[in-house]
C-alpha cells in the first residue's frame, strides 16, 4: 500500500518539485532556490506589467476588461504560491499527520477507501488541469488567428519590448506564454494540495464508519467470560474510533489554519474573475479564438470553485453521516461505559466538521450557488454600464 502522502499528494508534489516550490531536497539547495526565485519573478513581473498597462488605459471599460481578466488569477497565483512557500513548516506537520499510525489502513477495505477517494480527487484535478492547459493553448493561438497579418502579443500587458521588431516580438511572446503555463501548473498544484488533504479527511471518516460496522452484538446466551471479552473488544474498538475521529478533527483544523487565507483570497477573487470573463464573452467576436478561450477560461474557474465547494461539502456530509452510523451500532447490547462514551461522542458530533475559507465562508454547495449569483449580479451591472 502506497503511503498516504504519495497516494493523495503524488501529482501536486511532482509539479511543485519541478518548479522548486516543494520542500527543498538536500542536494543542490542553492541551485533549486535560485531556480525557484526565477519562477516567481516570471509570475510577479507578469502581474506588474498588467497593472502598468491597466493604469495607462484606465477609463475605457472594454480595454480595461480585456487587460484585467487575467489580473486576479495571476495575483491569486502569486499570493497562494508565496503563502505556500512561507508556510512550509506547517506543510511538514500536515505530512507527518497524514502518516500517523492512527491513519494507517488496517484492512483491504481501508485500502480500497483510500484508493477510491484519492483516484476521485485526482480525476477531478486532472479535468481542472486539462481545462487550464487548453485555455493557455488557445491564448497562444490568438495572435496566429484573430490577429493574423500583424504581430501582437497574446495578452494586453505592458511590455519592455515592442511587437514590431525581432527578436523583441519572439522574446516577448515566449515570456508571456512561459509565464502563463507556469502559472497554470502552479495554480492547479497549490490548490490540489489543499483539496487532496480535505479528501484525505473524507477518506478517514469513511474508514471510521467501516470500523463502527465491526461493533458486534452481545447475545444474552453467552457465558460471563465470553460476554466480558466481547464487551471489552467493542469498547476498545469504539475508543479507537473516537480517538481516530479526534485526530481527523485536528488534521482538518490544521489544514484550514494553513490554507484558509489562500482559499478565501481565491473565492473572493473568483467573483470578479467570473464577472470579468462574462463581460469579455459578451463583447468579443463569437467566431474568434479569443471567444472560445474565454469560454474555456470560464469552465476552468467554475471547475476550481466547484472543486473547493464540493470537497468541503463532502467533508461535512460524511461527518454528519458518521454520527448516524454510530447510533446504528448495537449500543443497546453494550455496557454502561460504551453507552456513556457513545452519548458524549454523539453530543460532540452534533456540530459537524465544516471547512471554512478565511474562518468565515463555509465550503459547501450553497456557497457555490451564492458566488455564482453574486458574480452574475456584478456582471449585469458592468454589462449595462458598457452598453
C-alpha positions in Angstrom: 0.0 0.0 0.0 1.4 3.4 -1.0 2.0 5.9 1.7 -0.9 8.3 2.3 1.1 11.3 1.2 2.2 9.7 -2.1 -1.3 8.4 -2.7 -3.1 11.8 -2.3 -0.3 14.3 -3.0 1.9 12.5 -5.5 1.0 14.6 -8.6 1.0 18.1 -7.0 4.2 17.2 -5.2 5.9 16.3 -8.6 4.7 19.6 -10.2 5.8 21.8 -7.3 9.1 19.9 -7.1 9.7 20.6 -10.8 9.3 24.3 -10.2 11.3 24.3 -7.0 8.3 25.2 -4.8 8.0 21.9 -2.8 10.1 21.1 0.3 13.7 21.5 -0.7 15.9 18.5 -1.1 19.3 18.2 0.5 21.0 18.2 -2.9 21.6 21.3 -4.9 19.7 23.5 -2.4 21.2 26.8 -3.7 20.5 26.0 -7.4 16.9 25.0 -6.6 16.4 28.2 -4.6 17.8 30.3 -7.5 15.5 28.4 -9.9 12.5 28.9 -7.6 13.2 32.7 -7.4 13.3 32.9 -11.3 10.0 31.1 -11.5 8.4 33.5 -9.0 9.9 36.5 -10.9 8.1 35.4 -14.0 4.8 35.5 -12.0 5.3 38.7 -10.2 6.6 40.6 -13.2 3.5 39.5 -15.2 1.2 41.0 -12.6 3.3 44.2 -12.5 3.2 44.5 -16.3 -0.6 44.0 -16.2 -1.0 46.8 -13.6 1.1 49.2 -15.5 -0.9 48.6 -18.7 -4.3 49.0 -16.9 -3.1 52.3 -15.4 -2.3 53.5 -18.9 -5.7 52.6 -20.4 -7.8 53.4 -17.3 -11.2 54.8 -18.2 -12.1 52.6 -21.2 -14.1 49.8 -19.7 -13.7 47.5 -22.7 -9.9 47.8 -22.9 -9.6 47.6 -19.1 -11.7 44.4 -19.0 -9.6 42.9 -21.8 -6.4 43.7 -19.9 -7.6 42.7 -16.4 -9.5 39.4 -16.9 -6.2 37.6 -16.0 -5.1 40.0 -13.3 -7.0 38.5 -10.5 -5.9 34.9 -11.4 -2.2 36.0 -11.7 -2.4 37.8 -8.4 -4.0 34.8 -6.8 -1.2 32.5 -8.1 1.4 34.9 -6.7 -0.3 35.1 -3.3 -1.0 31.4 -2.9 2.4 30.3 -4.1 4.1 32.8 -1.8 2.0 31.7 1.1 2.8 28.1 0.3 6.5 28.9 0.5 6.1 30.8 3.8 4.1 28.0 5.4 6.4 25.1 4.7 6.7 24.2 8.4 3.0 23.7 8.6 3.2 21.6 5.4 5.7 19.4 7.1 3.3 19.0 10.1 0.5 18.1 7.8 2.5 15.5 6.0 3.5 14.0 9.4 -0.2 13.9 10.4 -1.1 12.0 7.3 1.5 9.3 8.1 0.3 8.8 11.7 -0.3 5.3 12.8 -3.9 6.0 13.5 -4.4 7.0 9.8 -2.8 3.8 8.5 -5.0 1.3 6.7 -5.8 -1.8 8.8 -7.5 -3.9 6.1 -8.2 -4.3 2.4 -11.4 -2.3 2.8 -9.5 0.6 4.2 -7.0 0.5 1.4 -9.9 0.4 -1.1 -11.5 3.5 0.6 -8.2 5.5 0.4 -7.5 4.4 -3.2 -11.1 5.2 -4.3 -11.1 8.8 -2.9 -7.6 9.5 -4.0 -8.5 8.5 -7.5 -11.6 10.6 -7.4 -9.8 13.8 -6.5 -7.0 13.0 -9.0 -9.6 12.7 -11.8 -11.3 16.0 -10.8 -7.9 17.8 -10.6 -6.9 16.3 -14.0 -10.0 17.8 -15.5 -9.1 21.1 -13.8 -5.5 20.9 -15.1 -6.6 19.9 -18.7 -9.0 22.8 -18.8 -6.3 25.3 -17.7 -3.7 24.0 -20.2 -6.3 24.1 -23.0 -7.1 27.7 -22.1 -3.4 28.6 -22.2 -3.0 26.9 -25.6 -6.0 28.8 -27.0 -4.5 32.1 -25.7 -1.2 31.2 -27.5 -3.2 30.8 -30.8 -4.9 34.2 -30.6 -2.1 36.2 -32.4 -1.9 33.5 -35.1 -5.7 33.5 -36.0 -7.5 36.5 -34.5 -4.7 39.0 -35.3 -3.3 37.3 -38.4 -1.5 39.8 -40.7 0.2 41.8 -38.0 2.2 40.9 -34.9 0.6 41.1 -31.5 1.2 39.6 -28.1 -1.2 37.0 -26.7 -2.0 39.3 -23.7 -2.7 43.0 -23.4 0.0 43.9 -20.9 2.8 46.5 -20.8 6.0 45.0 -22.3 9.5 46.4 -22.3 9.8 45.3 -26.0 7.6 46.0 -29.0 5.9 43.6 -31.3 7.1 45.4 -34.4 10.7 44.2 -34.3 12.6 40.9 -34.0 13.8 39.3 -31.8 11.8 41.5 -29.4 8.5 40.0 -30.5 9.7 36.5 -30.2 11.2 37.1 -26.8 8.1 38.9 -25.6 5.8 36.1 -26.9 8.0 33.4 -25.3 8.0 35.3 -22.0 4.2 35.6 -21.9 3.5 32.0 -22.8 6.1 30.5 -20.5 4.8 32.7 -17.6 1.2 31.7 -18.2 1.9 28.0 -18.5 3.9 28.1 -15.3 1.1 30.0 -13.7 -1.4 27.3 -14.8 0.6 24.5 -13.3 1.2 26.3 -10.0 -2.4 27.3 -9.9 -3.6 23.7 -10.0 -0.8 22.2 -7.9 -1.1 24.5 -4.9 -4.9 24.1 -5.0 -4.6 20.3 -5.4 -2.6 20.1 -2.1 -5.4 21.6 -0.1 -8.1 19.7 -2.0 -6.4 16.4 -1.6 -5.9 16.9 2.1 -9.6 17.6 2.5 -10.4 14.4 0.6 -8.0 12.6 2.8 -10.0 13.7 5.8 -13.2 12.4 4.0 -11.5 9.0 3.5 -10.6 8.8 7.2 -14.2 9.4 8.1 -15.3 6.6 5.8 -12.7 4.3 7.5 -14.1 5.2 10.9 -17.6 4.3 9.6 -16.2 1.0 8.4 -14.7 0.3 11.9 -18.0 1.1 13.6 -19.7 -1.6 11.5 -17.5 -4.1 13.3 -19.0 -3.4 16.7 -20.9 -6.6 17.3 -23.9 -7.6 19.3 -23.5 -9.3 22.7 -26.1 -12.1 22.9 -27.6 -12.9 26.2 -26.8 -16.6 25.8 -23.0 -16.0 26.2 -21.4 -17.1 29.4 -19.8 -14.5 31.7 -16.3 -14.7 30.4 -17.3 -14.6 26.7 -19.6 -11.7 27.4 -16.8 -9.7 29.2 -14.4 -10.4 26.4 -17.0 -9.3 23.8 -17.8 -6.1 25.7 -14.1 -5.3 26.2 -13.5 -5.8 22.4 -16.3 -3.5 21.5 -15.2 -0.8 24.0 -11.6 -0.9 22.7 -12.8 -0.7 19.1 -15.2 2.3 19.9 -12.4 4.0 21.9 -10.2 3.7 18.8 -12.9 5.1 16.6 -13.3 8.1 18.9 -9.5 8.7 19.0 -9.4 8.4 15.2 -12.2 11.0 14.9 -10.4 13.4 17.2 -7.3 13.0 15.0 -9.3 13.7 11.9 -10.7 16.9 13.5 -7.1 18.0 14.5 -5.9 17.3 10.9 -8.7 19.2 9.3 -8.3 22.2 11.6 -4.6 22.3 10.7 -5.4 22.2 7.0 -7.8 25.0 7.5 -5.4 27.0 9.6 -2.7 26.6 6.9 -4.8 27.2 3.7 -7.9 29.2 4.8 -6.4 32.5 3.7 -5.5 31.1 0.2 -8.9 29.7 -0.3 -10.6 32.9 0.9 -8.5 35.0 -1.4 -9.4 32.7 -4.3 -13.1 32.6 -3.6 -13.2 36.4 -3.2 -11.3 36.9 -6.5 -13.5 34.3 -8.3 -16.4 36.7 -8.1 -14.5 39.4 -10.0 -12.9 36.8 -12.4 -16.2 35.2 -13.4 -17.8 38.6 -13.8 -15.0 39.9 -16.0 -15.0 36.7 -18.1 -18.7 37.1 -18.7 -18.2 40.7 -19.8 -15.5 39.6 -22.2 -17.6 36.8 -23.7 -20.4 39.4 -24.3 -18.0 41.7 -26.1 -15.6 39.7 -28.3 -16.5 38.2 -31.7 -18.2 34.9 -31.2 -16.3 33.4 -34.1 -12.9 34.3 -32.7 -10.3 32.1 -30.9 -10.5 34.6 -28.0 -14.2 33.8 -27.6 -13.5 30.1 -27.2 -10.6 30.8 -24.9 -12.9 32.9 -22.7 -15.4 30.1 -22.6 -12.7 27.6 -21.6 -11.4 30.0 -19.0 -14.9 30.3 -17.6 -15.0 26.4 -17.3 -11.6 26.4 -15.6 -12.6 29.0 -13.0 -16.0 27.3 -12.4 -14.4 23.9 -12.0 -11.9 25.3 -9.5 -14.8 26.9 -7.5 -16.9 23.8 -7.7 -13.9 21.6 -6.5 -13.4 23.6 -3.3 -17.1 23.7 -2.5 -17.7 20.1 -3.4 -14.7 18.8 -1.3 -15.8 20.9 1.7 -19.4 19.7 1.3 -18.3 16.1 1.2 -16.4 16.5 4.4 -19.4 18.0 6.2 -21.8 15.4 4.8 -19.5 12.5 5.8 -19.2 13.8 9.4 -23.0 14.0 9.7 -23.4 10.5 8.2 -20.8 9.1 10.6 -22.9 10.3 13.6 -25.9 8.4 12.2 -23.8 5.3 11.7 -22.6 5.4 15.3 -26.2 5.4 16.5 -27.0 2.4 14.3 -24.4 0.2 16.0 -25.8 -2.3 18.6 -25.2 0.1 21.5 -28.2 -1.4 23.3 -26.2 -4.6 23.9 -23.2 -2.9 25.4 -22.2 -2.0 28.9 -22.6 1.4 30.6 -19.1 2.6 29.7 -19.8 2.1 26.0 -23.2 3.9 26.2 -21.8 6.8 28.1 -18.9 7.2 25.6 -21.3 7.0 22.7 -23.6 9.6 24.2 -20.7 12.1 24.8 -19.4 11.4 21.3 -22.7 12.0 19.6 -23.3 15.2 21.5 -19.9 16.4 20.3 -20.8 15.3 16.7 -23.9 17.5 16.6 -21.5 20.1 15.4 -20.4 18.7 12.0 -16.9 19.3 10.5 -17.2 22.5 8.4 -14.2 23.6 6.4 -14.2 27.5 6.2 -12.3 29.8 4.0 -11.0 32.7 6.0 -12.6 31.1 9.0 -15.8 32.6 7.7 -17.1 31.2 4.4 -18.1 27.5 4.6 -17.1 25.4 1.6 -20.5 24.0 0.6 -22.9 23.8 -2.3 -24.9 26.8 -1.1 -21.7 28.8 -1.2 -21.0 27.7 -4.8 -24.5 28.9 -5.8 -24.1 32.2 -3.8 -20.8 33.1 -5.5 -22.4 32.4 -9.0 -25.3 34.7 -8.1 -23.0 37.4 -6.8 -20.9 37.2 -10.0 -23.9 37.4 -12.2 -25.2 40.5 -10.4 -21.9 42.3 -10.9 -21.8 41.2 -14.5 -25.3 42.6 -15.1 -24.2 46.0 -13.7 -21.0 46.1 -15.8 -22.7 44.9 -18.9 -25.4 47.7 -18.6 -22.7 50.3 -18.0 -20.8 49.1 -21.1 -23.9 49.3 -23.3 
